[in-house]
Amino acid sequence: MIELVEPGRVPIKLWTDGVEVEHEAMAQIRNVASLPVVGPHVAIMPDVHWGIGATVGSVIPTKAAIIPAAVGVDLGCGMMAVRTDLTVNELAGKLAVIRDALERAIPVGGPGIKGSWDQRGTAPDRVLTVWEKEFDDGFARIQAKHPKIRQRPTVTQLGTLGTGNHFIEVCQDLEDGGVWFMLHSGSRGVGNRIGTYFIEQAKEQALKRDRTVKTDVNLAWLDEGTVLFDDYVEALGWAQRYARRNRDLMMEQVVAAVRGVLAIPVRADLVTVSCHHNYVEERAGLYLTRKGAVSAKLGELGIIPGSMGAKSFIVRGLGHPESFESCSHGAGRRMSRGAAKRAFTVGDVRAQTAGVECRKDAGIIDELPGAYKDIDAVMVAQRDLVEVVATLKALVCVKG
């Protein structure tokens, strides 16, 4: 761990030894560390890279305030993985069929109607039931107070994947040849609307209170004890629950789709791991924002995915207090999406995803392993934060 102590800033503790950190990201980290509501220190994970306002890969504690842009706009985004009783040998010759079954079972892509159940007529009854029982009333309260958040689709994106770095994978355990199902998604369009709306509200509050955030206006915060703060916390909690159930519903479809292809019973509950990496946790008088970071409390299981064609890891937290019991949420980007599209070709797609049943077209160039940091270096940099439980390699990868 590297510690920076600089005048006018809380200490910055970085788990980045041996991992590149871009200049723009360091500037953002220093901006966050200079805010009066932040402290006692900021923890930076090895997958850190530039984001809007605050870097992805940050753990930011705030006192009596929350910075909406530090949470981001994909509220509750995270991972889910389950260990099955399958072996890799049982999937031989069936990977392409499994990929096709997954793409038919779960809407992928976005934004808007694309990638929602609206593409297929209507959402399944099980999705509509979950929405009605768990989310409808809460969303009605939120949008009654903040009608600008209202916009379709909402229920019709529940149980769908999205696009960008979101994915569904069938993975091989490299130690014993077992099979895991793993997926990455968040609160879809509705979470984005909530996040974007409250970021703008925080900016407006800063202007009204003549509280200029000199470093970056995106770092405006909402003060505890105000109506807007309470409304944001309510909406954020709703979006985090939506994101978790979104992953639950997709995983049910993944299991059902693979069972249908193999025509055999499949157990998918030997190990279950579910974790957010864009969210707020209240603890010890602080609001702990993890933006692209995973909770790694002592003994807690988490997921650190690599990029397409790279390794992923199931980990167990070591409960390091100075990281606020956190770890990275992945490898972290080493170049922007635009830079990746300029740097790589479809030929690179084929080469870097060799051995993975997935799309091989220009639409996923910005998601190639070459656009991300070296996952092995990232894992070494945080060896005092987590221990590896399982090392996974993708066999099938579905992206929007």
Sequence and secondary structure as in RCSB ss.txt:
>XXXX:A:sequence
MIELVEPGRVPIKLWTDGVEVEHEAMAQIRNVASLPVVGPHVAIMPDVHWGIGATVGSVIPTKAAIIPAAVGVDL
GCGMMAVRTDLTVNELAGKLAVIRDALERAIPVGGPGIKGSWDQRGTAPDRVLTVWEKEFDDGFARIQAKHPKIR
QRPTVTQLGTLGTGNHFIEVCQDLEDGGVWFMLHSGSRGVGNRIGTYFIEQAKEQALKRDRTVKTDVNLAWLDEG
TVLFDDYVEALGWAQRYARRNRDLMMEQVVAAVRGVLAIPVRADLVTVSCHHNYVEERAGLYLTRKGAVSAKLGE
LGIIPGSMGAKSFIVRGLGHPESFESCSHGAGRRMSRGAAKRAFTVGDVRAQTAGVECRKDAGIIDELPGAYKDI
DAVMVAQRDLVEVVATLKALVCVKG
>XXXX:A:secstr
 EEE  TTS  EEE  TTS   HHHHHHHHHHHT TTB S EEEEEEEE  SSS EEEEEEESSEE HHHH SST
T EEEEEEEEEEGGGGTT HHHHHHHHHHHS    STTTTSGGGGSS  HHHHHHHHHHTHHHHHHHHHH GGG 
 S SGGGTT   STT EEEEEEETTT EEEEEEEE  HHHHHHHHHHHHHHHHHHHHHTT   SS GGG  EETT
SHHHHHHHHHHHHHHHHHHHHHHHHHHHHHHHHHHHHTS     SEEEEEESEEEEEETTEEEEEESEEE  TT 
EEEE   TTSEEEEEEE   GGGTSEEESSS BSS HHHHHHH  HHHHHHHTTT BS  SGGGGGGSGGGB  H
HHHHHHTTTTEEEEEEEEEEEEEE 
